[in-house]
Every structure is written in structure tokens, then in C-alpha cells.
Amino acid sequence: MSRQTDDAAALESQPEWLQAYVESPEKQKALYKRTLLIVVFSQIFGGAGLAAGITVGALLAKDMLGTDSVAGLPIALFTLGSAGAALVVGRLSQRYGRRAGLASGFLTGGIGAIGVIIAAITNNIFLLFAALLIYGAGSATNLQARYAGTDLASSKQRATAVSIAMVSTTLGAVAGPNLVEAMGEFAISIGLPALSGPFILAAAAYIVAGLVLLFFLRPDPFVVARAIALAERNAKASSPDYVEEELVTDKRGIGVAALIMVLTQMVMVAIMTMTPVHMGHHGHGLSAVGMVIGFHIGAMYLPSLLTGVLVDKIGRATMAVASGVTLLISGIIAAVAPGESMFWITLALILLGLGWNFGLISGTALLVDATNPTNRAKMQGTVDVTVALSGATGGMLSGMVVANSSFAFLSLAGGYYP
């Protein structure tokens, strides 16, 4: 059976509501705007859930194990968990739509955060490690949500759509670290360990984000985008001079996009993971750590609106180069800055987040450009697996590098690597 015959049969079997979106550009534009609004709302909560593990994960492991050498393990574990989750979320999204994939990922992350709380209460290190793997699903979903806004976007809107989804994460992601001390006090007030407090916030935030997507991301933008692509192919096939061609996937474009995102993720996670421990060695308390990480996460997401416009206007490659330069400057500052100086540590972490932002948005836009609706969500999930694994590697090795050399060496190596 030819692809044209398959397409025609698929079009005939489509429900009326879906056909209405296929035939109406106005309904498509309205759904695009509504999708962005729902994604923005869910990402506010998703950002808050993400921040807990970044801010206190290393400190919790250090307290439970009594050594700095494995302080990078928590971020490595939940980043490793996010790798597996990215694959599952991508495949669920390809088969059932963004709603099923994203809602499942956030709800799973919430369950993982609850597991971390129980591990902290019982001082069970094995449960902590297992829960962190599950908690990583929220991190993967937080990143995968950026693709939902691109499903109905034109080629000139894609980076901007990604940026809108990412910038909304800022509200929760910046608030999360700055609530570390308050959540720690709340945990103590109900008889729980202080470092479990941020994970209470994470559990609630991820579960709310999942429920928002589950109940409100209707109609599903990916399902509609796939139906539109099917109708366009069928229309072309009806032309008398049409010659059937295979759908093109730009493998080189996918490889370049993956490389950009992998390098920026590895460097960012490695330096970020050990910053709270480095600050602790120089007498900084939880509130100071929370503030620095808050600025860092703000720099990861807040510039997104401008970054998206720049990526769409001046090009993907230019902004990818800007990412490498920014990460290099960040690494140099982190390496030479006095450990007692809040200003220089904060500046280094802001530039670290900004370099990551440039790399992720330019790489994401390249990936969307290089794929088509028949494989897009699945390929996005697959690439995000490699991104997550690179982050896990950076997080896991960072503690070992610092334990056997110094934070300055880690920062210089990370800044040079891109």
C-alpha cells in the first residue's frame, strides 16, 4: 500500500473536531496561543520542582554520607533518571500526544520527590538514590515541555516559542532556591529534616504541573500538528505532477543540535553541582547558596525571550558560538574568584546559566528544523536522553574532580571544554 493511500485512509478516519482544526488556520492560531498559555502555567510549577534537587541535593548526600567525594552523585542520579524519562516522555508524546507524555513525566517526578523526603526521614541512602532517579523524570519533563510550544509554530517562530516556554520556568525556578531556608524551617516545624523541606515544595509543584497539563492541554497540539502535516502531504499527492518522496530527516542537523546541547549541559551541571559545596567550604550558609543558585537559574531561563528572538533573527549557529564564549568566561571567573566573594561567585553562575540558555535554545531550534511530525517527538526524546546523560556524567565526575584537585580546576576545565 502506498503512502498516499495510507494518508487518505488516515484522513478519512479522523474525528470531526480534529478535521475542524486542520481546515481552519484561525483555529490553529488560537490553539497555538492557548497551548503556550497552558505550558507557561505548568512550567511555573515545574521550575519550582526542578530547583529543589539543584539547590540541596548535593548537601543532602553530603550530610547522609559524610564526604564531599560523592556530593555530585545526587545530581548525577536525577539527571540519569531524567535521561530514561526523556526517552519515555518522547515516545509517549509521539504516540499519544504531548498531554500524555508531559503529564506522566511531571507526576512521576512528584512521586520521586516524595521518595526523597521519606529517605531523608529514615536516613536510608539506598532509598535516596532510587528516589532521585525517579525525581529526575520531572527535570526531563521540564525540558521536554519546551517542545510543546513549537508544534504549531512556523519556522520563524520556533525559537521564540521555545523561549516563551522556558522563561515561564523562571518564576518557579528562582522562587524555589530562595524558599530553601523557609521550607527548611517548615520541615523542622513538622518534625522532618531541614533539607527535606525543598523536596516537599518539589513534590507539590511537580504534581500540580502534571495535573494542569492533564486537564487543560486539550486539544493536544502535537496531535493537531501531525494531522495538519498529513493533510498537506495528501493535498500535494493529489497534484497530477506529484512524485512521491520520502519525508526528509536532516541527520547532520540533528547531530549538530545534539552536540550543542550535550556540551552546554555537561559544563553547566558540573560547575553548578559543586558550587553549593564550594560555598559551604568558605562559610556561606543555606540562604546565600539559595540566592546564588536562584540567580543562576534565573539566568538559565529569564533571558529566553530575547534569546529566542536572536536565534530566529541572527541564526542558530551564531548563538551557539555565543554560548561557548559565555561558558568560557564563566569558567574563568569561577576559577579565579575568591571563595568568600558573593559577587564573583554570583557573576560566574549567572554567566554559566546564560551560556546554557544560548546553547539550549539554539540547539532546540536546530533540532525542530531537522525533524518532521512523523518522528519529531520521538527524536526530541532521544536527543534529550543524550543531553541528560551528559549532565549525569558532569554531575557525577564533578565531585571526584574537586575532591582530587580543586573547584578552580573544575571551573577552568568546564569553561574550556565547549
GISUL-V617590 format. One record per residue. N is the residue number from 1. SS is DSSP state (H for helix, E for strand, - for the rest). PHI is phi as a letter, one per 20 degrees, with the letter a starting at -180 (* if undefined). Layout:
BEGIN
n:ss:phi
N:SS:PHI
N:SS:PHI
END
This chain:
BEGIN
n:ss:phi
1:-:*
2:-:f
3:H:f
4:H:f
5:H:f
6:H:f
7:H:f
8:H:f
9:H:f
10:H:f
11:H:f
12:H:f
13:-:e
14:-:f
15:-:f
16:H:f
17:H:f
18:H:f
19:H:f
20:H:f
21:H:f
22:H:f
23:H:e
24:-:c
25:H:g
26:H:f
27:H:f
28:H:f
29:H:f
30:H:f
31:H:f
32:H:g
33:H:f
34:H:f
35:H:f
36:H:f
37:H:f
38:H:f
39:H:f
40:H:g
41:H:f
42:H:f
43:H:f
44:H:g
45:H:f
46:H:g
47:H:f
48:H:f
49:H:f
50:H:f
51:H:f
52:H:f
53:H:f
54:H:f
55:H:f
56:H:c
57:H:g
58:H:f
59:H:f
60:H:f
61:H:f
62:H:f
63:H:f
64:H:f
65:H:d
66:-:m
67:-:b
68:-:f
69:-:f
70:-:d
71:-:f
72:-:e
73:H:f
74:H:g
75:H:f
76:H:f
77:H:f
78:H:f
79:H:f
80:H:f
81:H:f
82:H:f
83:H:f
84:H:f
85:H:f
86:H:g
87:H:f
88:H:f
89:H:f
90:H:f
91:H:f
92:H:f
93:H:f
94:H:f
95:H:e
96:H:d
97:-:o
98:H:f
99:H:g
100:H:f
101:H:f
102:H:f
103:H:f
104:H:f
105:H:f
106:H:f
107:H:f
108:H:f
109:H:f
110:H:f
111:H:f
112:H:f
113:H:f
114:H:f
115:H:f
116:H:f
117:H:f
118:H:f
119:H:f
120:H:f
121:H:f
122:H:e
123:-:l
124:-:d
125:H:f
126:H:f
127:H:f
128:H:g
129:H:f
130:H:f
131:H:f
132:H:f
133:H:f
134:H:f
135:H:g
136:H:g
137:H:f
138:H:f
139:H:f
140:H:f
141:H:f
142:H:g
143:H:f
144:H:f
145:H:f
146:H:f
147:H:f
148:H:g
149:-:f
150:-:e
151:-:g
152:-:d
153:-:e
154:-:f
155:-:f
156:-:e
157:-:d
158:H:f
159:H:f
160:H:f
161:H:f
162:H:f
163:H:f
164:H:f
165:H:f
166:H:f
167:H:f
168:-:f
169:H:f
170:H:g
171:H:g
172:H:f
173:H:f
174:H:f
175:H:f
176:H:g
177:H:f
178:H:f
179:-:d
180:H:g
181:H:f
182:H:f
183:H:f
184:H:f
185:H:f
186:H:f
187:H:f
188:H:f
189:H:f
190:-:d
191:-:n
192:-:d
193:-:f
194:H:g
195:H:f
196:H:e
197:H:g
198:H:g
199:H:f
200:H:f
201:H:f
202:H:f
203:H:f
204:H:f
205:H:f
206:H:f
207:H:f
208:H:f
209:H:g
210:H:f
211:H:f
212:H:g
213:H:f
214:H:f
215:H:e
216:H:d
217:-:e
218:-:c
219:-:f
220:-:f
221:H:f
222:H:f
223:H:f
224:H:f
225:H:f
226:H:f
227:H:f
228:H:f
229:H:f
230:H:f
231:H:f
232:H:f
233:H:f
234:H:f
235:H:f
236:H:f
237:H:f
238:-:f
239:-:f
240:-:f
241:-:e
242:-:f
243:-:d
244:-:f
245:-:c
246:-:f
247:-:f
248:-:e
249:-:d
250:-:e
251:H:f
252:H:f
253:H:f
254:H:f
255:H:f
256:H:f
257:H:g
258:H:f
259:H:f
260:H:g
261:H:f
262:H:f
263:H:f
264:H:f
265:H:f
266:H:f
267:H:f
268:H:f
269:H:f
270:H:f
271:H:f
272:H:f
273:H:g
274:H:e
275:H:f
276:H:g
277:H:f
278:H:g
279:H:f
280:H:f
281:H:f
282:-:d
283:-:n
284:-:e
285:-:e
286:H:f
287:H:f
288:H:f
289:H:f
290:H:f
291:H:f
292:H:f
293:H:f
294:H:f
295:H:f
296:H:f
297:H:f
298:H:g
299:H:f
300:H:f
301:H:d
302:-:f
303:-:f
304:H:g
305:H:g
306:H:f
307:H:f
308:H:f
309:H:f
310:H:f
311:H:f
312:H:f
313:H:e
314:H:d
315:-:o
316:H:f
317:H:f
318:H:f
319:H:f
320:H:f
321:H:f
322:H:g
323:H:f
324:H:f
325:H:f
326:H:f
327:H:f
328:H:f
329:H:f
330:H:f
331:H:f
332:H:f
333:H:f
334:H:f
335:H:f
336:H:e
337:-:f
338:-:f
339:-:f
340:-:e
341:-:e
342:H:f
343:H:f
344:H:f
345:H:f
346:H:f
347:H:f
348:H:f
349:H:f
350:H:f
351:H:f
352:H:f
353:H:f
354:H:f
355:H:f
356:H:f
357:H:g
358:H:g
359:H:f
360:H:f
361:H:f
362:H:f
363:H:f
364:H:f
365:H:f
366:H:f
367:H:f
368:H:f
369:H:g
370:-:e
371:-:c
372:-:c
373:-:g
374:-:f
375:-:c
376:H:f
377:H:f
378:H:f
379:H:f
380:H:f
381:H:f
382:H:f
383:H:f
384:H:f
385:H:f
386:H:f
387:H:f
388:H:f
389:H:f
390:H:f
391:H:f
392:H:f
393:H:f
394:H:f
395:H:f
396:H:f
397:H:f
398:H:f
399:H:f
400:H:f
401:H:f
402:H:f
403:H:f
404:H:d
405:-:b
406:-:a
407:H:f
408:H:f
409:H:f
410:H:g
411:H:f
412:H:f
413:H:f
414:H:f
415:H:f
416:H:f
417:H:g
418:-:f
END
